[in-house]
Amino acid sequence: MPHKESWIPKWLDRFDACASAWLDKHCQVVLRLSLAIIFFWFGALKPLGLSPEEELIKSTVYWVEPSAFIPILGWWEMAIGLGLLCRPLIRVALLLLVLQIPGTMLPLLLLPEVCFTRFPFGVSLEGQYIIKNLFLVSAAFVIGGKVRQSSR
């Protein structure tokens, strides 16, 4: 149904309708691809020893040997990324993501002095890095909510 705002020119309303239809048709694929890139890229940094969050991980999960844990976490994240690229594996990828996210939030509880400059609103760069995961979870929920629809 066309938008009925009288102040909007018809050409702009038609453009808006076309843009919305295009976004609706392609947003799932774009969202899955971007999430896959993020998880694969950030995951690949860990086994390569290039992750900027390595020290944060070591400080958070201090009861596990970092030389084993960090590469495993990286491979886990790469599996999420690859699973999001392969339609039959999306559910597996989303399960791995949901299992991984609570661990990424642990520094907020275990290392508040690192994550906050002034609790609760002054967030450090590390805290921002962690809190952005709320968006990743939301994106995963959008993908999961559409997984039963026909492939696009």
WOKA-V441481 format. One record per backbone hydrogen bond with DSSP energy under -1.0 kcal/mol. NH is the residue of the N-H (numbers start at 1). CO is the residue of the C=O. E is the energy in kcal/mol with one decimal. If there is no record, write none. Layout:
# WOKA-V441481
nh=NH co=CO e=E
nh=NH co=CO e=E
This chain:
# WOKA-V441481
nh=8 co=5 e=-1.1
nh=13 co=9 e=-2.2
nh=14 co=10 e=-2.6
nh=15 co=11 e=-2.2
nh=16 co=12 e=-2.6
nh=17 co=13 e=-2.2
nh=18 co=14 e=-2.5
nh=19 co=15 e=-2.9
nh=20 co=16 e=-2.6
nh=21 co=17 e=-2.1
nh=22 co=18 e=-2.5
nh=23 co=19 e=-2.7
nh=24 co=20 e=-2.6
nh=25 co=21 e=-2.0
nh=26 co=22 e=-2.0
nh=27 co=23 e=-2.4
nh=30 co=26 e=-2.2
nh=31 co=27 e=-2.8
nh=32 co=28 e=-2.5
nh=33 co=29 e=-2.7
nh=34 co=30 e=-2.6
nh=35 co=31 e=-2.3
nh=36 co=32 e=-2.5
nh=37 co=33 e=-2.5
nh=38 co=34 e=-2.3
nh=39 co=35 e=-2.5
nh=40 co=36 e=-2.7
nh=41 co=37 e=-2.9
nh=42 co=38 e=-2.5
nh=43 co=39 e=-2.0
nh=44 co=40 e=-2.6
nh=45 co=41 e=-1.3
nh=46 co=43 e=-1.0
nh=48 co=44 e=-1.1
nh=49 co=46 e=-1.6
nh=50 co=45 e=-2.9
nh=54 co=51 e=-1.4
nh=57 co=53 e=-2.5
nh=58 co=54 e=-2.5
nh=59 co=55 e=-2.3
nh=60 co=56 e=-1.8
nh=61 co=57 e=-3.0
nh=64 co=61 e=-1.4
nh=68 co=65 e=-1.4
nh=69 co=65 e=-2.7
nh=70 co=66 e=-2.0
nh=72 co=68 e=-1.6
nh=73 co=69 e=-2.9
nh=74 co=70 e=-2.3
nh=75 co=71 e=-2.7
nh=76 co=72 e=-2.5
nh=77 co=73 e=-2.5
nh=78 co=74 e=-2.4
nh=79 co=75 e=-2.2
nh=80 co=76 e=-1.8
nh=81 co=77 e=-2.2
nh=82 co=78 e=-2.8
nh=83 co=79 e=-2.7
nh=84 co=80 e=-2.0
nh=86 co=82 e=-1.1
nh=89 co=86 e=-2.6
nh=90 co=87 e=-1.4
nh=93 co=89 e=-2.7
nh=94 co=90 e=-2.8
nh=95 co=91 e=-2.1
nh=96 co=92 e=-2.6
nh=97 co=93 e=-2.4
nh=98 co=94 e=-2.6
nh=99 co=95 e=-2.2
nh=100 co=96 e=-1.6
nh=101 co=97 e=-2.3
nh=104 co=100 e=-1.3
nh=105 co=101 e=-1.4
nh=108 co=105 e=-1.4
nh=109 co=106 e=-1.3
nh=110 co=106 e=-3.1
nh=111 co=107 e=-2.3
nh=114 co=111 e=-1.6
nh=115 co=111 e=-1.9
nh=116 co=112 e=-2.1
nh=117 co=122 e=-2.4
nh=118 co=122 e=-1.7
nh=122 co=118 e=-3.2
nh=123 co=121 e=-1.1
nh=124 co=115 e=-2.1
nh=128 co=124 e=-2.6
nh=129 co=125 e=-2.2
nh=130 co=126 e=-1.7
nh=131 co=127 e=-3.1
nh=132 co=128 e=-2.0
nh=133 co=130 e=-1.8
nh=134 co=131 e=-2.3
nh=135 co=132 e=-1.0
nh=136 co=132 e=-1.3
nh=137 co=133 e=-2.6
nh=138 co=134 e=-2.2
nh=139 co=135 e=-2.9
nh=140 co=136 e=-2.2
nh=141 co=137 e=-2.3
nh=142 co=138 e=-2.1
nh=143 co=139 e=-2.3
nh=144 co=140 e=-3.0
nh=145 co=141 e=-2.3
nh=146 co=143 e=-1.1
nh=149 co=146 e=-1.8
